[in-house]
Amino acid sequence: MLDKKINPDTITGQINSKAIEIIGNNPKGVGWTELSNQIKEFNPKFHPKTVNGCVWKLTENFPNTVYKPKKGLFMHNKFKS
């Protein structure tokens, strides 16, 4: 389900949507580098700093969807135990 805060017409919206999709498909979580690389592979036209900024703010912008059990590891709340 697409978060109401995500506008799919914007670049940041597309990045956030893809990041949440990737995290949601990985029950063991995704590291910062792997997440950034997968987003860049999805659309190489995304500016690296924009990708980094979106990833950096994931837990702040989507606290009900994404959490970090430890530094550098992103997990979807549906996998929270």
mmCIF file of the N, C-alpha and C atoms, coordinates in Angstrom:
data_MODEL
# 
_entry.id   MODEL 
# 
loop_
_atom_site.group_PDB 
_atom_site.id 
_atom_site.type_symbol 
_atom_site.label_atom_id 
_atom_site.label_alt_id 
_atom_site.label_comp_id 
_atom_site.label_asym_id 
_atom_site.label_entity_id 
_atom_site.label_seq_id 
_atom_site.pdbx_PDB_ins_code 
_atom_site.Cartn_x 
_atom_site.Cartn_y 
_atom_site.Cartn_z 
_atom_site.occupancy 
_atom_site.B_iso_or_equiv 
_atom_site.pdbx_formal_charge 
_atom_site.auth_seq_id 
_atom_site.auth_comp_id 
_atom_site.auth_asym_id 
_atom_site.auth_atom_id 
_atom_site.pdbx_PDB_model_num 
ATOM 1   N N  . MET A 1 1  ? 0.840  -1.180 0.000   1.00 0.00 ? 1  MET A N  1 
ATOM 2   C CA . MET A 1 1  ? 0.000  0.000  0.000   1.00 0.00 ? 1  MET A CA 1 
ATOM 3   C C  . MET A 1 1  ? 0.884  1.243  0.000   1.00 0.00 ? 1  MET A C  1 
ATOM 4   N N  . LEU A 1 2  ? 0.550  2.174  -0.842  1.00 0.00 ? 2  LEU A N  1 
ATOM 5   C CA . LEU A 1 2  ? 1.320  3.407  -0.956  1.00 0.00 ? 2  LEU A CA 1 
ATOM 6   C C  . LEU A 1 2  ? 0.951  4.349  0.182   1.00 0.00 ? 2  LEU A C  1 
ATOM 7   N N  . ASP A 1 3  ? 1.954  4.842  0.878   1.00 0.00 ? 3  ASP A N  1 
ATOM 8   C CA . ASP A 1 3  ? 1.745  5.770  1.982   1.00 0.00 ? 3  ASP A CA 1 
ATOM 9   C C  . ASP A 1 3  ? 1.142  7.056  1.443   1.00 0.00 ? 3  ASP A C  1 
ATOM 10  N N  . LYS A 1 4  ? 0.231  7.635  2.189   1.00 0.00 ? 4  LYS A N  1 
ATOM 11  C CA . LYS A 1 4  ? -0.445 8.870  1.768   1.00 0.00 ? 4  LYS A CA 1 
ATOM 12  C C  . LYS A 1 4  ? 0.524  10.036 1.628   1.00 0.00 ? 4  LYS A C  1 
ATOM 13  N N  . LYS A 1 5  ? 1.670  9.949  2.329   1.00 0.00 ? 5  LYS A N  1 
ATOM 14  C CA . LYS A 1 5  ? 2.662  11.024 2.263   1.00 0.00 ? 5  LYS A CA 1 
ATOM 15  C C  . LYS A 1 5  ? 3.504  10.960 0.991   1.00 0.00 ? 5  LYS A C  1 
ATOM 16  N N  . ILE A 1 6  ? 3.377  9.881  0.225   1.00 0.00 ? 6  ILE A N  1 
ATOM 17  C CA . ILE A 1 6  ? 4.214  9.704  -0.961  1.00 0.00 ? 6  ILE A CA 1 
ATOM 18  C C  . ILE A 1 6  ? 3.464  10.178 -2.198  1.00 0.00 ? 6  ILE A C  1 
ATOM 19  N N  . ASN A 1 7  ? 4.088  11.113 -2.906  1.00 0.00 ? 7  ASN A N  1 
ATOM 20  C CA . ASN A 1 7  ? 3.545  11.586 -4.171  1.00 0.00 ? 7  ASN A CA 1 
ATOM 21  C C  . ASN A 1 7  ? 4.325  10.893 -5.285  1.00 0.00 ? 7  ASN A C  1 
ATOM 22  N N  . PRO A 1 8  ? 3.705  9.937  -5.982  1.00 0.00 ? 8  PRO A N  1 
ATOM 23  C CA . PRO A 1 8  ? 4.432  9.169  -7.006  1.00 0.00 ? 8  PRO A CA 1 
ATOM 24  C C  . PRO A 1 8  ? 4.844  9.998  -8.231  1.00 0.00 ? 8  PRO A C  1 
ATOM 25  N N  . ASP A 1 9  ? 4.372  11.239 -8.298  1.00 0.00 ? 9  ASP A N  1 
ATOM 26  C CA . ASP A 1 9  ? 4.730  12.096 -9.427  1.00 0.00 ? 9  ASP A CA 1 
ATOM 27  C C  . ASP A 1 9  ? 6.046  12.834 -9.205  1.00 0.00 ? 9  ASP A C  1 
ATOM 28  N N  . THR A 1 10 ? 6.583  12.766 -7.982  1.00 0.00 ? 10 THR A N  1 
ATOM 29  C CA . THR A 1 10 ? 7.835  13.456 -7.695  1.00 0.00 ? 10 THR A CA 1 
ATOM 30  C C  . THR A 1 10 ? 8.984  12.448 -7.637  1.00 0.00 ? 10 THR A C  1 
ATOM 31  N N  . ILE A 1 11 ? 10.183 12.939 -7.809  1.00 0.00 ? 11 ILE A N  1 
ATOM 32  C CA . ILE A 1 11 ? 11.362 12.076 -7.743  1.00 0.00 ? 11 ILE A CA 1 
ATOM 33  C C  . ILE A 1 11 ? 11.506 11.502 -6.329  1.00 0.00 ? 11 ILE A C  1 
ATOM 34  N N  . THR A 1 12 ? 11.356 12.350 -5.313  1.00 0.00 ? 12 THR A N  1 
ATOM 35  C CA . THR A 1 12 ? 11.478 11.844 -3.943  1.00 0.00 ? 12 THR A CA 1 
ATOM 36  C C  . THR A 1 12 ? 10.372 10.838 -3.640  1.00 0.00 ? 12 THR A C  1 
ATOM 37  N N  . GLY A 1 13 ? 9.198  11.057 -4.172  1.00 0.00 ? 13 GLY A N  1 
ATOM 38  C CA . GLY A 1 13 ? 8.112  10.104 -3.990  1.00 0.00 ? 13 GLY A CA 1 
ATOM 39  C C  . GLY A 1 13 ? 8.431  8.758  -4.612  1.00 0.00 ? 13 GLY A C  1 
ATOM 40  N N  . GLN A 1 14 ? 9.020  8.785  -5.789  1.00 0.00 ? 14 GLN A N  1 
ATOM 41  C CA . GLN A 1 14 ? 9.404  7.546  -6.467  1.00 0.00 ? 14 GLN A CA 1 
ATOM 42  C C  . GLN A 1 14 ? 10.509 6.819  -5.689  1.00 0.00 ? 14 GLN A C  1 
ATOM 43  N N  . ILE A 1 15 ? 11.459 7.583  -5.173  1.00 0.00 ? 15 ILE A N  1 
ATOM 44  C CA . ILE A 1 15 ? 12.552 6.989  -4.395  1.00 0.00 ? 15 ILE A CA 1 
ATOM 45  C C  . ILE A 1 15 ? 12.012 6.384  -3.105  1.00 0.00 ? 15 ILE A C  1 
ATOM 46  N N  . ASN A 1 16 ? 11.184 7.132  -2.386  1.00 0.00 ? 16 ASN A N  1 
ATOM 47  C CA . ASN A 1 16 ? 10.613 6.622  -1.135  1.00 0.00 ? 16 ASN A CA 1 
ATOM 48  C C  . ASN A 1 16 ? 9.769  5.380  -1.373  1.00 0.00 ? 16 ASN A C  1 
ATOM 49  N N  . SER A 1 17 ? 8.968  5.408  -2.414  1.00 0.00 ? 17 SER A N  1 
ATOM 50  C CA . SER A 1 17 ? 8.120  4.271  -2.743  1.00 0.00 ? 17 SER A CA 1 
ATOM 51  C C  . SER A 1 17 ? 8.953  3.030  -3.034  1.00 0.00 ? 17 SER A C  1 
ATOM 52  N N  . LYS A 1 18 ? 10.008 3.186  -3.822  1.00 0.00 ? 18 LYS A N  1 
ATOM 53  C CA . LYS A 1 18 ? 10.884 2.063  -4.158  1.00 0.00 ? 18 LYS A CA 1 
ATOM 54  C C  . LYS A 1 18 ? 11.618 1.566  -2.910  1.00 0.00 ? 18 LYS A C  1 
ATOM 55  N N  . ALA A 1 19 ? 12.073 2.482  -2.078  1.00 0.00 ? 19 ALA A N  1 
ATOM 56  C CA . ALA A 1 19 ? 12.781 2.093  -0.854  1.00 0.00 ? 19 ALA A CA 1 
ATOM 57  C C  . ALA A 1 19 ? 11.876 1.261  0.049   1.00 0.00 ? 19 ALA A C  1 
ATOM 58  N N  . ILE A 1 20 ? 10.650 1.694  0.228   1.00 0.00 ? 20 ILE A N  1 
ATOM 59  C CA . ILE A 1 20 ? 9.713  0.962  1.080   1.00 0.00 ? 20 ILE A CA 1 
ATOM 60  C C  . ILE A 1 20 ? 9.379  -0.391 0.462   1.00 0.00 ? 20 ILE A C  1 
ATOM 61  N N  . GLU A 1 21 ? 9.270  -0.438 -0.854  1.00 0.00 ? 21 GLU A N  1 
ATOM 62  C CA . GLU A 1 21 ? 9.032  -1.715 -1.538  1.00 0.00 ? 21 GLU A CA 1 
ATOM 63  C C  . GLU A 1 21 ? 10.196 -2.685 -1.295  1.00 0.00 ? 21 GLU A C  1 
ATOM 64  N N  . ILE A 1 22 ? 11.413 -2.203 -1.461  1.00 0.00 ? 22 ILE A N  1 
ATOM 65  C CA . ILE A 1 22 ? 12.608 -3.044 -1.266  1.00 0.00 ? 22 ILE A CA 1 
ATOM 66  C C  . ILE A 1 22 ? 12.667 -3.533 0.179   1.00 0.00 ? 22 ILE A C  1 
ATOM 67  N N  . ILE A 1 23 ? 12.468 -2.637 1.123   1.00 0.00 ? 23 ILE A N  1 
ATOM 68  C CA . ILE A 1 23 ? 12.515 -3.004 2.541   1.00 0.00 ? 23 ILE A CA 1 
ATOM 69  C C  . ILE A 1 23 ? 11.402 -4.007 2.864   1.00 0.00 ? 23 ILE A C  1 
ATOM 70  N N  . GLY A 1 24 ? 10.246 -3.806 2.286   1.00 0.00 ? 24 GLY A N  1 
ATOM 71  C CA . GLY A 1 24 ? 9.113  -4.693 2.529   1.00 0.00 ? 24 GLY A CA 1 
ATOM 72  C C  . GLY A 1 24 ? 9.295  -6.087 1.967   1.00 0.00 ? 24 GLY A C  1 
ATOM 73  N N  . ASN A 1 25 ? 10.210 -6.240 1.018   1.00 0.00 ? 25 ASN A N  1 
ATOM 74  C CA . ASN A 1 25 ? 10.475 -7.547 0.411   1.00 0.00 ? 25 ASN A CA 1 
ATOM 75  C C  . ASN A 1 25 ? 11.661 -8.270 1.048   1.00 0.00 ? 25 ASN A C  1 
ATOM 76  N N  . ASN A 1 26 ? 12.224 -7.697 2.105   1.00 0.00 ? 26 ASN A N  1 
ATOM 77  C CA . ASN A 1 26 ? 13.399 -8.277 2.757   1.00 0.00 ? 26 ASN A CA 1 
ATOM 78  C C  . ASN A 1 26 ? 13.167 -8.415 4.257   1.00 0.00 ? 26 ASN A C  1 
ATOM 79  N N  . PRO A 1 27 ? 12.675 -9.580 4.696   1.00 0.00 ? 27 PRO A N  1 
ATOM 80  C CA . PRO A 1 27 ? 12.361 -9.775 6.114   1.00 0.00 ? 27 PRO A CA 1 
ATOM 81  C C  . PRO A 1 27 ? 13.551 -9.610 7.064   1.00 0.00 ? 27 PRO A C  1 
ATOM 82  N N  . LYS A 1 28 ? 14.763 -9.833 6.570   1.00 0.00 ? 28 LYS A N  1 
ATOM 83  C CA . LYS A 1 28 ? 15.955 -9.689 7.421   1.00 0.00 ? 28 LYS A CA 1 
ATOM 84  C C  . LYS A 1 28 ? 16.500 -8.264 7.427   1.00 0.00 ? 28 LYS A C  1 
ATOM 85  N N  . GLY A 1 29 ? 15.872 -7.396 6.651   1.00 0.00 ? 29 GLY A N  1 
ATOM 86  C CA . GLY A 1 29 ? 16.303 -6.011 6.584   1.00 0.00 ? 29 GLY A CA 1 
ATOM 87  C C  . GLY A 1 29 ? 17.252 -5.765 5.427   1.00 0.00 ? 29 GLY A C  1 
ATOM 88  N N  . VAL A 1 30 ? 17.507 -4.490 5.179   1.00 0.00 ? 30 VAL A N  1 
ATOM 89  C CA . VAL A 1 30 ? 18.384 -4.067 4.088   1.00 0.00 ? 30 VAL A CA 1 
ATOM 90  C C  . VAL A 1 30 ? 19.343 -3.025 4.626   1.00 0.00 ? 30 VAL A C  1 
ATOM 91  N N  . GLY A 1 31 ? 20.613 -3.200 4.324   1.00 0.00 ? 31 GLY A N  1 
ATOM 92  C CA . GLY A 1 31 ? 21.622 -2.230 4.727   1.00 0.00 ? 31 GLY A CA 1 
ATOM 93  C C  . GLY A 1 31 ? 21.551 -0.973 3.875   1.00 0.00 ? 31 GLY A C  1 
ATOM 94  N N  . TRP A 1 32 ? 22.107 0.093  4.427   1.00 0.00 ? 32 TRP A N  1 
ATOM 95  C CA . TRP A 1 32 ? 22.105 1.402  3.759   1.00 0.00 ? 32 TRP A CA 1 
ATOM 96  C C  . TRP A 1 32 ? 22.647 1.323  2.336   1.00 0.00 ? 32 TRP A C  1 
ATOM 97  N N  . THR A 1 33 ? 23.816 0.738  2.176   1.00 0.00 ? 33 THR A N  1 
ATOM 98  C CA . THR A 1 33 ? 24.466 0.689  0.859   1.00 0.00 ? 33 THR A CA 1 
ATOM 99  C C  . THR A 1 33 ? 23.657 -0.127 -0.135  1.00 0.00 ? 33 THR A C  1 
ATOM 100 N N  . GLU A 1 34 ? 23.202 -1.287 0.296   1.00 0.00 ? 34 GLU A N  1 
ATOM 101 C CA . GLU A 1 34 ? 22.415 -2.147 -0.582  1.00 0.00 ? 34 GLU A CA 1 
ATOM 102 C C  . GLU A 1 34 ? 21.117 -1.459 -1.000  1.00 0.00 ? 34 GLU A C  1 
ATOM 103 N N  . LEU A 1 35 ? 20.462 -0.803 -0.059  1.00 0.00 ? 35 LEU A N  1 
ATOM 104 C CA . LEU A 1 35 ? 19.223 -0.088 -0.371  1.00 0.00 ? 35 LEU A CA 1 
ATOM 105 C C  . LEU A 1 35 ? 19.485 1.026  -1.376  1.00 0.00 ? 35 LEU A C  1 
ATOM 106 N N  . SER A 1 36 ? 20.505 1.815  -1.140  1.00 0.00 ? 36 SER A N  1 
ATOM 107 C CA . SER A 1 36 ? 20.848 2.908  -2.066  1.00 0.00 ? 36 SER A CA 1 
ATOM 108 C C  . SER A 1 36 ? 21.190 2.367  -3.452  1.00 0.00 ? 36 SER A C  1 
ATOM 109 N N  . ASN A 1 37 ? 21.960 1.285  -3.495  1.00 0.00 ? 37 ASN A N  1 
ATOM 110 C CA . ASN A 1 37 ? 22.348 0.703  -4.782  1.00 0.00 ? 37 ASN A CA 1 
ATOM 111 C C  . ASN A 1 37 ? 21.139 0.168  -5.553  1.00 0.00 ? 37 ASN A C  1 
ATOM 112 N N  . GLN A 1 38 ? 20.221 -0.479 -4.850  1.00 0.00 ? 38 GLN A N  1 
ATOM 113 C CA . GLN A 1 38 ? 19.036 -1.006 -5.524  1.00 0.00 ? 38 GLN A CA 1 
ATOM 114 C C  . GLN A 1 38 ? 18.154 0.109  -6.069  1.00 0.00 ? 38 GLN A C  1 
ATOM 115 N N  . ILE A 1 39 ? 18.056 1.204  -5.341  1.00 0.00 ? 39 ILE A N  1 
ATOM 116 C CA . ILE A 1 39 ? 17.274 2.351  -5.814  1.00 0.00 ? 39 ILE A CA 1 
ATOM 117 C C  . ILE A 1 39 ? 17.941 2.952  -7.048  1.00 0.00 ? 39 ILE A C  1 
ATOM 118 N N  . LYS A 1 40 ? 19.255 3.083  -7.025  1.00 0.00 ? 40 LYS A N  1 
ATOM 119 C CA . LYS A 1 40 ? 19.992 3.636  -8.167  1.00 0.00 ? 40 LYS A CA 1 
ATOM 120 C C  . LYS A 1 40 ? 19.889 2.715  -9.380  1.00 0.00 ? 40 LYS A C  1 
ATOM 121 N N  . GLU A 1 41 ? 19.868 1.386  -9.157  1.00 0.00 ? 41 GLU A N  1 
ATOM 122 C CA . GLU A 1 41 ? 19.686 0.441  -10.259 1.00 0.00 ? 41 GLU A CA 1 
ATOM 123 C C  . GLU A 1 41 ? 18.288 0.561  -10.852 1.00 0.00 ? 41 GLU A C  1 
ATOM 124 N N  . PHE A 1 42 ? 17.307 0.798  -9.995  1.00 0.00 ? 42 PHE A N  1 
ATOM 125 C CA . PHE A 1 42 ? 15.924 0.959  -10.438 1.00 0.00 ? 42 PHE A CA 1 
ATOM 126 C C  . PHE A 1 42 ? 15.803 2.125  -11.417 1.00 0.00 ? 42 PHE A C  1 
ATOM 127 N N  . ASN A 1 43 ? 16.459 3.234  -11.092 1.00 0.00 ? 43 ASN A N  1 
ATOM 128 C CA . ASN A 1 43 ? 16.447 4.390  -11.984 1.00 0.00 ? 43 ASN A CA 1 
ATOM 129 C C  . ASN A 1 43 ? 17.786 5.123  -11.870 1.00 0.00 ? 43 ASN A C  1 
ATOM 130 N N  . PRO A 1 44 ? 18.711 4.841  -12.801 1.00 0.00 ? 44 PRO A N  1 
ATOM 131 C CA . PRO A 1 44 ? 20.031 5.473  -12.757 1.00 0.00 ? 44 PRO A CA 1 
ATOM 132 C C  . PRO A 1 44 ? 20.004 7.001  -12.912 1.00 0.00 ? 44 PRO A C  1 
ATOM 133 N N  . LYS A 1 45 ? 18.868 7.554  -13.331 1.00 0.00 ? 45 LYS A N  1 
ATOM 134 C CA . LYS A 1 45 ? 18.767 9.004  -13.496 1.00 0.00 ? 45 LYS A CA 1 
ATOM 135 C C  . LYS A 1 45 ? 18.570 9.731  -12.168 1.00 0.00 ? 45 LYS A C  1 
ATOM 136 N N  . PHE A 1 46 ? 18.213 8.983  -11.115 1.00 0.00 ? 46 PHE A N  1 
ATOM 137 C CA . PHE A 1 46 ? 18.076 9.613  -9.800  1.00 0.00 ? 46 PHE A CA 1 
ATOM 138 C C  . PHE A 1 46 ? 19.444 10.115 -9.347  1.00 0.00 ? 46 PHE A C  1 
ATOM 139 N N  . HIS A 1 47 ? 19.500 11.357 -8.901  1.00 0.00 ? 47 HIS A N  1 
ATOM 140 C CA . HIS A 1 47 ? 20.751 11.929 -8.416  1.00 0.00 ? 47 HIS A CA 1 
ATOM 141 C C  . HIS A 1 47 ? 21.144 11.225 -7.114  1.00 0.00 ? 47 HIS A C  1 
ATOM 142 N N  . PRO A 1 48 ? 22.419 10.821 -6.981  1.00 0.00 ? 48 PRO A N  1 
ATOM 143 C CA . PRO A 1 48 ? 22.864 10.095 -5.775  1.00 0.00 ? 48 PRO A CA 1 
ATOM 144 C C  . PRO A 1 48 ? 22.575 10.835 -4.465  1.00 0.00 ? 48 PRO A C  1 
ATOM 145 N N  . LYS A 1 49 ? 22.702 12.148 -4.468  1.00 0.00 ? 49 LYS A N  1 
ATOM 146 C CA . LYS A 1 49 ? 22.444 12.904 -3.237  1.00 0.00 ? 49 LYS A CA 1 
ATOM 147 C C  . LYS A 1 49 ? 20.958 12.916 -2.885  1.00 0.00 ? 49 LYS A C  1 
ATOM 148 N N  . THR A 1 50 ? 20.112 12.887 -3.893  1.00 0.00 ? 50 THR A N  1 
ATOM 149 C CA . THR A 1 50 ? 18.672 12.813 -3.639  1.00 0.00 ? 50 THR A CA 1 
ATOM 150 C C  . THR A 1 50 ? 18.325 11.454 -3.043  1.00 0.00 ? 50 THR A C  1 
ATOM 151 N N  . VAL A 1 51 ? 18.906 10.393 -3.599  1.00 0.00 ? 51 VAL A N  1 
ATOM 152 C CA . VAL A 1 51 ? 18.695 9.047  -3.066  1.00 0.00 ? 51 VAL A CA 1 
ATOM 153 C C  . VAL A 1 51 ? 19.173 8.990  -1.615  1.00 0.00 ? 51 VAL A C  1 
ATOM 154 N N  . ASN A 1 52 ? 20.384 9.476  -1.348  1.00 0.00 ? 52 ASN A N  1 
ATOM 155 C CA . ASN A 1 52 ? 20.922 9.455  0.015   1.00 0.00 ? 52 ASN A CA 1 
ATOM 156 C C  . ASN A 1 52 ? 20.046 10.235 0.988   1.00 0.00 ? 52 ASN A C  1 
ATOM 157 N N  . GLY A 1 53 ? 19.569 11.387 0.553   1.00 0.00 ? 53 GLY A N  1 
ATOM 158 C CA . GLY A 1 53 ? 18.708 12.205 1.413   1.00 0.00 ? 53 GLY A CA 1 
ATOM 159 C C  . GLY A 1 53 ? 17.401 11.507 1.746   1.00 0.00 ? 53 GLY A C  1 
ATOM 160 N N  . CYS A 1 54 ? 16.812 10.849 0.761   1.00 0.00 ? 54 CYS A N  1 
ATOM 161 C CA . CYS A 1 54 ? 15.555 10.123 0.994   1.00 0.00 ? 54 CYS A CA 1 
ATOM 162 C C  . CYS A 1 54 ? 15.772 8.937  1.926   1.00 0.00 ? 54 CYS A C  1 
ATOM 163 N N  . VAL A 1 55 ? 16.838 8.190  1.703   1.00 0.00 ? 55 VAL A N  1 
ATOM 164 C CA . VAL A 1 55 ? 17.134 7.036  2.549   1.00 0.00 ? 55 VAL A CA 1 
ATOM 165 C C  . VAL A 1 55 ? 17.408 7.509  3.979   1.00 0.00 ? 55 VAL A C  1 
ATOM 166 N N  . TRP A 1 56 ? 18.161 8.578  4.109   1.00 0.00 ? 56 TRP A N  1 
ATOM 167 C CA . TRP A 1 56 ? 18.510 9.142  5.418   1.00 0.00 ? 56 TRP A CA 1 
ATOM 168 C C  . TRP A 1 56 ? 17.248 9.464  6.226   1.00 0.00 ? 56 TRP A C  1 
ATOM 169 N N  . LYS A 1 57 ? 16.204 9.955  5.559   1.00 0.00 ? 57 LYS A N  1 
ATOM 170 C CA . LYS A 1 57 ? 14.999 10.422 6.243   1.00 0.00 ? 57 LYS A CA 1 
ATOM 171 C C  . LYS A 1 57 ? 13.876 9.379  6.304   1.00 0.00 ? 57 LYS A C  1 
ATOM 172 N N  . LEU A 1 58 ? 14.114 8.171  5.840   1.00 0.00 ? 58 LEU A N  1 
ATOM 173 C CA . LEU A 1 58 ? 13.052 7.164  5.802   1.00 0.00 ? 58 LEU A CA 1 
ATOM 174 C C  . LEU A 1 58 ? 12.381 6.952  7.154   1.00 0.00 ? 58 LEU A C  1 
ATOM 175 N N  . THR A 1 59 ? 13.166 6.714  8.185   1.00 0.00 ? 59 THR A N  1 
ATOM 176 C CA . THR A 1 59 ? 12.579 6.426  9.498   1.00 0.00 ? 59 THR A CA 1 
ATOM 177 C C  . THR A 1 59 ? 11.898 7.658  10.092  1.00 0.00 ? 59 THR A C  1 
ATOM 178 N N  . GLU A 1 60 ? 12.384 8.831  9.735   1.00 0.00 ? 60 GLU A N  1 
ATOM 179 C CA . GLU A 1 60 ? 11.772 10.070 10.223  1.00 0.00 ? 60 GLU A CA 1 
ATOM 180 C C  . GLU A 1 60 ? 10.457 10.343 9.505   1.00 0.00 ? 60 GLU A C  1 
ATOM 181 N N  . ASN A 1 61 ? 10.447 10.153 8.189   1.00 0.00 ? 61 ASN A N  1 
ATOM 182 C CA . ASN A 1 61 ? 9.256  10.451 7.394   1.00 0.00 ? 61 ASN A CA 1 
ATOM 183 C C  . ASN A 1 61 ? 8.199  9.353  7.428   1.00 0.00 ? 61 ASN A C  1 
ATOM 184 N N  . PHE A 1 62 ? 8.612  8.117  7.673   1.00 0.00 ? 62 PHE A N  1 
ATOM 185 C CA . PHE A 1 62 ? 7.684  6.984  7.642   1.00 0.00 ? 62 PHE A CA 1 
ATOM 186 C C  . PHE A 1 62 ? 7.859  6.092  8.876   1.00 0.00 ? 62 PHE A C  1 
ATOM 187 N N  . PRO A 1 63 ? 7.684  6.656  10.077  1.00 0.00 ? 63 PRO A N  1 
ATOM 188 C CA . PRO A 1 63 ? 7.928  5.884  11.302  1.00 0.00 ? 63 PRO A CA 1 
ATOM 189 C C  . PRO A 1 63 ? 6.960  4.710  11.490  1.00 0.00 ? 63 PRO A C  1 
ATOM 190 N N  . ASN A 1 64 ? 5.811  4.770  10.859  1.00 0.00 ? 64 ASN A N  1 
ATOM 191 C CA . ASN A 1 64 ? 4.842  3.678  10.976  1.00 0.00 ? 64 ASN A CA 1 
ATOM 192 C C  . ASN A 1 64 ? 5.093  2.575  9.961   1.00 0.00 ? 64 ASN A C  1 
ATOM 193 N N  . THR A 1 65 ? 6.081  2.779  9.102   1.00 0.00 ? 65 THR A N  1 
ATOM 194 C CA . THR A 1 65 ? 6.387  1.807  8.050   1.00 0.00 ? 65 THR A CA 1 
ATOM 195 C C  . THR A 1 65 ? 7.792  1.247  8.166   1.00 0.00 ? 65 THR A C  1 
ATOM 196 N N  . VAL A 1 66 ? 8.764  2.108  8.470   1.00 0.00 ? 66 VAL A N  1 
ATOM 197 C CA . VAL A 1 66 ? 10.177 1.712  8.462   1.00 0.00 ? 66 VAL A CA 1 
ATOM 198 C C  . VAL A 1 66 ? 10.806 1.995  9.823   1.00 0.00 ? 66 VAL A C  1 
ATOM 199 N N  . TYR A 1 67 ? 11.645 1.065  10.274  1.00 0.00 ? 67 TYR A N  1 
ATOM 200 C CA . TYR A 1 67 ? 12.409 1.285  11.500  1.00 0.00 ? 67 TYR A CA 1 
ATOM 201 C C  . TYR A 1 67 ? 13.827 0.765  11.310  1.00 0.00 ? 67 TYR A C  1 
ATOM 202 N N  . LYS A 1 68 ? 14.713 1.186  12.211  1.00 0.00 ? 68 LYS A N  1 
ATOM 203 C CA . LYS A 1 68 ? 16.107 0.744  12.174  1.00 0.00 ? 68 LYS A CA 1 
ATOM 204 C C  . LYS A 1 68 ? 16.420 0.032  13.481  1.00 0.00 ? 68 LYS A C  1 
ATOM 205 N N  . PRO A 1 69 ? 16.516 -1.318 13.450  1.00 0.00 ? 69 PRO A N  1 
ATOM 206 C CA . PRO A 1 69 ? 16.850 -2.047 14.670  1.00 0.00 ? 69 PRO A CA 1 
ATOM 207 C C  . PRO A 1 69 ? 18.292 -1.810 15.123  1.00 0.00 ? 69 PRO A C  1 
ATOM 208 N N  . LYS A 1 70 ? 19.138 -1.438 14.165  1.00 0.00 ? 70 LYS A N  1 
ATOM 209 C CA . LYS A 1 70 ? 20.507 -1.047 14.484  1.00 0.00 ? 70 LYS A CA 1 
ATOM 210 C C  . LYS A 1 70 ? 20.999 -0.113 13.382  1.00 0.00 ? 70 LYS A C  1 
ATOM 211 N N  . LYS A 1 71 ? 22.087 0.546  13.645  1.00 0.00 ? 71 LYS A N  1 
ATOM 212 C CA . LYS A 1 71 ? 22.628 1.540  12.721  1.00 0.00 ? 71 LYS A CA 1 
ATOM 213 C C  . LYS A 1 71 ? 22.855 0.930  11.332  1.00 0.00 ? 71 LYS A C  1 
ATOM 214 N N  . GLY A 1 72 ? 22.315 1.602  10.319  1.00 0.00 ? 72 GLY A N  1 
ATOM 215 C CA . GLY A 1 72 ? 22.550 1.200  8.941   1.00 0.00 ? 72 GLY A CA 1 
ATOM 216 C C  . GLY A 1 72 ? 21.671 0.085  8.421   1.00 0.00 ? 72 GLY A C  1 
ATOM 217 N N  . LEU A 1 73 ? 20.741 -0.437 9.241   1.00 0.00 ? 73 LEU A N  1 
ATOM 218 C CA . LEU A 1 73 ? 19.867 -1.523 8.812   1.00 0.00 ? 73 LEU A CA 1 
ATOM 219 C C  . LEU A 1 73 ? 18.415 -1.048 8.844   1.00 0.00 ? 73 LEU A C  1 
ATOM 220 N N  . PHE A 1 74 ? 17.764 -1.141 7.708   1.00 0.00 ? 74 PHE A N  1 
ATOM 221 C CA . PHE A 1 74 ? 16.374 -0.718 7.593   1.00 0.00 ? 74 PHE A CA 1 
ATOM 222 C C  . PHE A 1 74 ? 15.472 -1.939 7.518   1.00 0.00 ? 74 PHE A C  1 
ATOM 223 N N  . MET A 1 75 ? 14.382 -1.902 8.297   1.00 0.00 ? 75 MET A N  1 
ATOM 224 C CA . MET A 1 75 ? 13.421 -2.993 8.284   1.00 0.00 ? 75 MET A CA 1 
ATOM 225 C C  . MET A 1 75 ? 12.005 -2.429 8.207   1.00 0.00 ? 75 MET A C  1 
ATOM 226 N N  . HIS A 1 76 ? 11.130 -3.212 7.593   1.00 0.00 ? 76 HIS A N  1 
ATOM 227 C CA . HIS A 1 76 ? 9.720  -2.839 7.501   1.00 0.00 ? 76 HIS A CA 1 
ATOM 228 C C  . HIS A 1 76 ? 9.053  -3.208 8.823   1.00 0.00 ? 76 HIS A C  1 
ATOM 229 N N  . ASN A 1 77 ? 8.139  -2.376 9.265   1.00 0.00 ? 77 ASN A N  1 
ATOM 230 C CA . ASN A 1 77 ? 7.451  -2.632 10.534  1.00 0.00 ? 77 ASN A CA 1 
ATOM 231 C C  . ASN A 1 77 ? 6.670  -3.937 10.542  1.00 0.00 ? 77 ASN A C  1 
ATOM 232 N N  . LYS A 1 78 ? 6.285  -4.443 9.372   1.00 0.00 ? 78 LYS A N  1 
ATOM 233 C CA . LYS A 1 78 ? 5.542  -5.704 9.346   1.00 0.00 ? 78 LYS A CA 1 
ATOM 234 C C  . LYS A 1 78 ? 6.409  -6.886 9.796   1.00 0.00 ? 78 LYS A C  1 
ATOM 235 N N  . PHE A 1 79 ? 7.729  -6.684 9.836   1.00 0.00 ? 79 PHE A N  1 
ATOM 236 C CA . PHE A 1 79 ? 8.642  -7.736 10.289  1.00 0.00 ? 79 PHE A CA 1 
ATOM 237 C C  . PHE A 1 79 ? 9.110  -7.526 11.735  1.00 0.00 ? 79 PHE A C  1 
ATOM 238 N N  . LYS A 1 80 ? 8.598  -6.481 12.371  1.00 0.00 ? 80 LYS A N  1 
ATOM 239 C CA . LYS A 1 80 ? 9.011  -6.165 13.739  1.00 0.00 ? 80 LYS A CA 1 
ATOM 240 C C  . LYS A 1 80 ? 8.508  -7.258 14.685  1.00 0.00 ? 80 LYS A C  1 
ATOM 241 N N  . SER A 1 81 ? 9.398  -7.722 15.547  1.00 0.00 ? 81 SER A N  1 
ATOM 242 C CA . SER A 1 81 ? 8.981  -8.785 16.476  1.00 0.00 ? 81 SER A CA 1 
ATOM 243 C C  . SER A 1 81 ? 8.860  -8.274 17.892  1.00 0.00 ? 81 SER A C  1 
# 
